[in-house]
Amino acid sequence: MDGYLQILIELIFGYIALFALTKIMGKTQITQITPFDFISALILGELVGNAIYDNDIKFQKVIYAVVIWGILIFITEILTQKKKGLRKLLEGKPSIVIRKGKIDYGMLKKAHLDINQLQHLLRSRGIFSVRECEYAILETDGSISVLRKSSYEPVTIRDLNLPRSPVKLPVTLILDGEIEADNLLFIKWNEEMLFNEMKKVGIDSEKDVLYAEWREGEELFIQTY
């Protein structure tokens, strides 16, 4: 039983440590993860894993290692925010892989990117031909940002000189059968008003609703299970 209790304690500590370090590193780390961030996460996971599966490693030493590693990561984040030179060293810098419609093969080789990978990244941005692209920038997180040639840009309201319509924010009112109370308050509704709108389409309970969305000036969008 003592062994199971020890594993429980170590798992709880590992969970708290990972959660705390994720908060420290900020919300952008998931979507803008750099190679350094990725390696840091692997090492942290290895430290916690060793505490659980290796009986020869004392848990106190793992706690010490995780705390020190967390401090180092925190210091690194602060330094990269304040020192541009260190930011380039640790995070890298964006690379222009297509310049004025031409593929920069030298930059591709430097970024260890082949043509097939470049095509894949372009398709992920809705570009299926290199000829549509004026500039393409390989970001530090491995994603690609694209500027299309003007002849391939989609037509906008501004191009057609049409009157502009105000942009209205959609608000989720019901999600997975539960009412989003804060969102109701945001649009100055109450549950009675919501139920009245639901009854218009024959729905009596929020438990039957998978998703409901409100947008000013439009009917309530409701999808049931």
N, C-alpha and C positions, 0 to 999 in steps of 0.2 A: 504493500500500500504506500510505503514511503516513496518508492520509486515513481509511482503514478502522481503523487502529490508534488514531487520535485519537477516532473515534466509539466504539470499544470502551472506551477509558479514560473517556470522558464518560458512557457508559451505566452503567459499573460505579460511578463516583462518584455518579451520580444515584440509582442503586439503593440504595447505602449511605446516602446522605443521607436519602432517603425513609424507609428502614427505621429509621434512628436517630431521626428526628423523630417517627415513629409510636410508638416506644418511650417517648420523652420525654413525649409528650402523654397516654399512658396507654391502657388497654384500653377505657375507656368511650367513646372518641372515635368509634368506628364506630357503635355503637348509640345514642349520645346526642349526635350531631353537631348543633351549633348553626349558625345562618347565618354567624357569625364563623369557626367552624372550617371550614366549607365553602369560604368565600372564601379563607381562608388556604391550604387545600390546593390550590385552583386556582392561586393565585399561585406556590406552590412548584413545581407542575407546569410552569407557564409558564417559570419560571426555568431549570429543567432542560431543557425543550424548546428554549429559545433557545440553550443551549450546544451542542445537537446539530445544529440545522438552520440556524442563522444563523452564517455564516462570519465576519461582520464583528465579532461579539462574542467577545472573548478569553475563553478558558476560565477563566483566573485570576480574572477579574472575576466570572464566574458563581459560582465557588467562594466568593469573598468575599461575594457577595450572598446565597447560600444559607445560609452560616454566620451572617451577621447576621440574616437572616430567622428562622432557627432559634432564635437567642438571644432575639429579640423574642417569639416564640411561647412560649418557655419562661418568660420573665419574666411574660408575660401570664397563663399558667397558674398561676404562683405567686401573683400578685396576686389573681386571681379566687378562689383558695382562701382567702386571708387577708382580703380586703376585700369585704364583702357588697355595698356600694354599687357597686363596680366590676363585680362579678359580674352584677348586674342590668343594668348598662349594656351589657356585652358579650354576655351570654348571654340577656338578657331574663328574664321571669318567667312562671310558669304563669298561664293565664287561665281563669276559670270561665265556660264558654260555656253550660252548662245549670245552673240554680240552682233547687232545689226543684221540679223537673219542668218548669220554664219555660225556653225558649230566651232567652238574653240577647243580643238582636239588636245592641245597642250594642257589646258585647264582641266579637261576631262581626265587625262592621265594623272595629273597632280591630285585630283579628288578621288582617284581609284574608281572611276565610273565608266562603264562601257556604253556603247550606243544603245544596246537593248534596254539597259537600265534607264538611260535618258528618255527613251521612247515611252517606257512604262510610267515614268514620273510625269511626262507631258500629257499622256492619256488620262492620268488621274486629275489633271486640270482641264480636261475637256478638249485637249488639242491633239488631233490624230495625225497631223502632218507638221514637220519642222518648218515648212514654208509659211505657216500661219504665225510663227513666232518671231518677234523682233528682238526681244531680250528674254533670257531665262537665267535666273539666279538660284544656285544651289545653296540653301540655307544651312546653318550650322547643325540643325537637327535632322538633316537628311531630306527634308521636303524641298519643293521647288516652287519658286514664285515666277510668274510669267506675265510679260507684257506683249499682247498681240500686235501684229501689224494693223495699221489703221483700217486697211481694206477688209480685215476679218473681224473687226470689233462689232458687237451687236448694236443695233440702232437704239438710241435712247429717246426719251420724251424731249430732251433738250435739242437733239438733232432735228426732230420733226417740228419744233416750235409749238408744241402742244401745251395747254395749261397744266400746271402741276397740281396733283392731288395731294392732300395732306397725308403723311405717313401715320398709320394708326397701329398701336402696339397690341397684338393678340395676347389675351390673358387666359391661362388655364384655370378653370373653375372646379373641374372634377377630374381626378386622376386615379385610375385603378379602383373605382368605386368609393373614393373618399373625397369629401369636399375640401377644397383648399381655402380655409377660412381667411388667411391673410390676403389672398387674391380677391376674395369677395369684398373685403374691407377696402382694398385698393380702388375698386371700381364703384364703391359706395352702394353695393348691393347687400341684401341680407338673404338668409336661407329661404324665406318665404317668396321673395322675388324669383329666386333660382328655381324653386319647385313649381311656381306658376308657369315659367317658361318651359320646364320639362313636361308638364301636363299637357301643354299645347301639342306635343308630339306623342302623347300617350305613354309617358314614363312617370311612374309614381315614386320610385326610390333611386337614390344615387348609387345604390349597390348594383344596379343594373347597367350603370354607365361605365364604359371603359375610359372615355375621354370626352370632355366638354370644354369648348373654347369660346370665349367672348371677344368680340371686336366691335368697337363703337360704330353704330350705324348699320350693323349687319345682324342677321338672325343668329341666335345661339347655335353653334355647331355641336352636335351631339352624336357620338358613336357608342353603341351598346356592345356588349360582349357577343 
